Amino acid sequence: MSQAAGGVGKRIAKGSMWLSAARLVVNLSGMVSTVLLARLLVPADFGLVAIAATLMQIVTSITEMSLSQALIRLDDPTDQDFHSAWTLSMLRGVTIAVVLSASAPLVAHIYGDQRLVPIMIVLGCGAALSGLANPWLAVFQRKLVFWQEFVLSTASKMTNVIVAVAVAWYFQSYWAIVAGIVGMYAATVIASYCILPRLPRFSLASWRTLLSFSVWTSASQLVNALNWRADQLLVGKIATPTVLGYYNVGFNLANLATRETTLPLIQTLFPAFAAIKHDKPRLAAAYIRADRLLVALGVPVGVGFALVAQPMVPLFLNPKWLPAVPIIQAFAVIFGLQGIAGLVTPLGMAMGQVRLLFMRDLQVLCIRLPLMIAGAVIWGVPGLVAARVLTGLYQIAIAMLLAKRLAGVSLMRQLRTHLPTLISCCAMALAVWWVAGTRWRLFTGYDLAQDLVLRVMVGGIAYIGARVMLWIVMGRPEGLEREAANMLGKLRRRVA
């Protein structure tokens, strides 16, 4: 048992390394792409494409069948299962293309911009192309092997960046963003067959088996899409494309800084939780340890990103993007905090509780959507942002209750586990606010770059110092600090 557990642990650690490397490349590429496109295009371009892209994501979520997860969860999938998964995925892509193309004139009429018609048609074609990806890549995830995710993520994102920046540099048009999305889909499909050159064929023999798992996950995907993207449709309706551009870029940058930091760990834990789902004590211990690491990564990154947004945006993007700063700050903090109990989704999927996850998402949507509409109508975009933040806090509370139900981890244990991270983030915020609010400056000829460096240095020192002090005061308990101290001790002994 212990040897098997060790083998699983090693594969999870190795998988996390591959996924972390992939997310590092994706994040850096995404940041570079955002900076370059923000300098070459205007905010209205981002706002226009955001409407079409949001609608595409909603339609994509409506038709989501979670076929890869179904293949992972099957005890012994056959070739017919993979053929059926590819066929269903292909039919889904065609459906998305038809729906987007047919609804394009109506959407253009609602938003008063006929440019949306060709944009939605082209994006629909890209979605149809994405449905042709190789389903056999699920074999790697079943074995907790994730190097192929690095290849796929890197190939698709680099293609997106190169195509989008090249088109933006030459044409300086919103078509650059659209071309980058379609190029990303094409690169994903091509790379999937280069990794595992095995061609599927048309078959629907196993459609019942696959969809029996997918029905609740598909419904949950739809509700999640509305939870995440309905606000952009509201902003597009109540404000100008320029304001929607500020909102879209601010949302994406905040999401890039927080959610993408923790995504590698989340991706590896679904198959890992599935492997130990029948061993409840071991599952609870694995959940609390992984959640502690997730919060230790996500919350300080989110809070830190909010603290450096003021000098970062005019320095890297352009002063014309300054209205996006408060949006970045609000979303970066709440996205970081949502790492608390953020592993409930892979935990619930591993235990087959997809209906419960759907009910959670539906409950959040039923509260979030009316609050966002009311906030947007009464206070405009600031009211909508406030509604998202408040419902984000509610979502954290619901997730913690579900973690207690699924993994048997009490609320007090969850809070006690995350208390050092939360206190240290408060210390970091106070230190950076003090530095930013004083007239004292570290460098002569103080500018935006020096302001950014100073905030990063002060925030990092304050966070690490606070964590170490809390660990010592609390009696040096088990946790990330103990593991870090052990690693440093081993390194020091090797050097000696």
Secondary structure, 3 states (H helix, E strand, C coil): CHHHHHHHHHHHHHHHHHHHHHHHHHHHHHHHHHHHHHHHCCHHHHHHHHHHHHHHHHHHHHCCCCHHHHHHHCCCCCHHHHHHHHHHHHHHHHHHHHHHHHHHHHHHHHHCCCCHHHHHHHHHHHHHHHCCCCHHHHHHHHCCCCHHHHHHHHHHHHHHHHHHHHHHHHHCCCHHHHHHHHHHHHHHHHHHHHHCCCCCCCCCCCHHHHHHHHHHHHHHHHHHHHHHHHHHHHHHHHCCHHHHHHHHHHHHHHHHHHHHHHHHHHHHHHHHHHHCCCCHHHHHHHHHHHHHHHHHHHHHHHHHHHHHHHHHHHHHHCHHHHHHHHHHHHHHHHHHHCCCCCCHHHHHHHCCCHHHHHHHHHHHHHHHHHHHHHHHHHHCHHHHHHHHHHHHHHHHHHHHHHHHHHHCCCHHHHHHHHHHHHHHHHHHHHHHHHHHHCCCCCCCCCCHHHHHHHHHHHHHHHHHHHHHHHHHHCCCCCCHHHHHHHHHHHHHHHHC
